[in-house]
Amino acid sequence: MGYKLAGCDVVAANDIDKDMAWHYRRNLDPKYYFLCPIKDLVGSSLPQELIGIDILDGSPPCSTFSMAGLREKVWGKKKHFREGQSDQVLSDLFFDFLDLVAYLKPKVVVAENVKGMLLGAARGYVKLVVSRLKELGYRTQVFLLDAADCGVPQHRERVFFCSLRGDIEAPPLVLLPKHRHISAEEACRDLSPLTEKEVAETAPSPLDRKWWPLTPCGSDYGSVRQRREGKRATFSHKKLDGRRPSFTLTANSRVLKHWSECRTLTFREWKRLGSFPDDYVAKSPTIGKYLIGMSVPPRMAEFVARAVASQWLLPNHEIQ
């Protein structure tokens, strides 16, 4: 969606999950969609127009590098990924993506992952990725960006690997987003009142009724519970501050609470905070919020796409 907003033609896509394929086709309608493990694409009879394509963008599943979770303990181990329909070694998928880079030889490679890749032992993994790209003939830069600086009403730090094929001469990429921060309240201000269905879907739980009134905006239930009860629990349940960008949207849509009403957030509000278009269609609000919580925000991807296009691919043309 970010590339579409940047004026690019999204030619093809690949994913292993049938639900995600449905949403991608419904909202973006690419010419080609490959529903299979990415490894199956390498060496297969892909359309010739994909060989040497301008940009190949990928976001290999990144839960094994997340700040939350087991991190090093699960590296190299198979996991039945909930979207996957098959066991996969998630820490290997980045290199499966790089095998596709070797096959397609795109002019530019963009790969996104979590901030945790830059911390601790994972930094060695980053060096391996950059080294592999160098072997394939690419010059790589690594950036840490916050979606809020790209005009997304949500703080979401993500790492971007941006690589240019060696036969293309261009100066180093500059990625310095300086968009003013958009608050959660500003992003959602003009939305119409909640429907009866939305009221039911976002109704507060007993936990919300107890702790939401006691939690300051921009804080979490756990901090209040620890002070009052001495319990370390429910830190993931956070009350947004309407005056600031949202906390990072996650796959669990129940943990983020509205700033002025004791409830969770609607799908319409998630689309605004995730910078998705209002007309983005999902099979259900639950699936839609999960999808947005797992996504690179479109406006963030748009910023990267515009920079790559204007500085590396079309340096003498103004990007509209």
Buried (B, 14 or more C-beta within 10 A) or exposed (E): BBBBBBEBEBBBBBBBBEBBBBBBEEBBEBEEBBBEBBBEBBEEEBEEEBEEBBBBBBBBBBBBBBEEEEBEEBBEEEBEBEEBEEEBBBBBBBBBBBBBBEBBBBBBBBBBBBBBBBEEEBEEBBEEBBEBBEEBBBBBBBBEBBBBBBBBBBBBBBBBBBBBBEEEEBEEBEBEBEBEBBBBBBBBEEEEEBEEEBEEBBEBBEBBEBBBEEBEBBBBBBBBBBEEEEEEEBEBBBBBBBEBBBBBBBEEBBBBBBBEEBBBBBBBBBBBBBBBEEEBEBEEBEBBBBBBBBBBBBBBBBBBBBBBBBBBBEEEEEBE
